[in-house]
């Protein structure tokens, strides 16, 4: 009989443990690699940006463009499609890439299509409201030479609590005049995730 | 006396996780009746703890996600359904402590992880949410997540529900919108397969689009395998000619919820379990015998047991069908593409034997424990003995509560109608019809603008 109460008491304690919660917050280095769920995270985004920037700047397309144009090529960001299984903010690595290329002084960027629309609205608004000296004129935009487009794909293999996720990010620069592709960069990331079927 | 104190302490602990399912629907159906979808949303948000609690966090987000979808607040719907899906994933690992608590009390002490049809419905709504806000990449992501979820369900138990014809149909639509015609053909094929496998009525428009897609992609063998006619595809041809379409998604009627079915009988440890119950649908008294699980250290003890199990509870509703008038042209009748009433029935049937065996063993274990407890706490005071005996029996019976948790606002059936249109501006008048074809309510869409190649989605939430 005593055994019965011991068992019951043990389960009750377990029950109490299950109901308790504990939260701790600490600041960490933004470059630290922390993988919690196995989903796409800041580290993946950074790895893609680093690889793409390095590859993009080391390929011959750039010197060819300089020779041809005699000035820095101008790039516009086109559509980068997320075809993966996760809702991923692609803008994070695209912005990293844009910033690195601008800061390198080798490539100029012009505003993307939605940004341009907002800028044109502002210019239109200035036309009726700003002073003559400060007003900006329409029709003075710089036309881009190249468009950056791409996609993020994923393939998943899963069995029970185990998963292998393969991400492939492809970016390409296309000459807007000739539609010739001048650079294709790609980055592959593979992850193995295992989950326990039982926890305490 | 110490033993009594311990017993009281433990009982107090276990009563902490009470069943909220009984009150939830009553409270929310009133809010829905009085304040519509917004009223129900407000009540859920205001009374989160009382109506759902931590253990039903999945349902809290699931119900809100569905209501926000009906209320055309697609972004909030996405947020809540994403949280619900996250909770489902986080509960992949079964907690030993929760399982132990459920063993002592009832299944309501476990965090609710969703029934397979709820999970598949969640993905249907998520895909539709993203299509509603013209986020094709978002819809694409949900399609892939849905495919992973179906694969995981298949791996878990290939005999139970792990596929859904409407979900595959939506997947085909998303692939078409992506321009991935090969993948669309495969999804059309899978959609027909799923309807056939679960013996559901094949929507005629799905047959039309599947035939067309498989023929165009050189998959005549697949078409023959499906055994569906492939000669006429008027809808696909019309879509090709006109170049755009309006897709009307109607939610007809209210899905059933879960009520309690009382069962009683005899449990002979390790030998047999004989149970009698009243069938909620037919009112017929039924009994059956099954092998009883073995409860350790209880020999061939016999116990009279009584407990409750979840059973389907049909709710009253008015809307069964829709008729659609486009630009005052002849009316188009909508077709059902999924039946949540069937899904609940199938789910309860899939889980029936497992739930009965598990619950009966738990109740028998508790009955044996209660008998031992009464003996252990027996004193020389007959009045105290009587009080202890009654208290033990009441505590033991009160602990057993059927797990009635289920999504409360799913429709009874989903109708989908694809209407090929020329690019331009269109007027739609949609009537929600009762079982005799009389109009219950009307939904009017004026000057709907459709662009070339677009699939424009309109939603008719008529769950009352």
Interface residues (C-beta under 8 A of the other chain):
Chain A: X1 X4 X5 X8 X9 X11 X12 X14 X15 X16 X17 X18 X19 X81 X82 X83 X84 X85 X86 X87 X154 X156 X158 X159 X160 X161 X195 X196 X197 X198 X199 X200
Chain B: X3 X6 X9 X10 X13 X14 X16 X82 X92 X93 X94 X95 X96 X97 X98 X100 X101 X103 X104 X109 X137 X138 X140 X141 X144 X145 X148 X151 X152 X155 X369 X372 X373 X375 X376
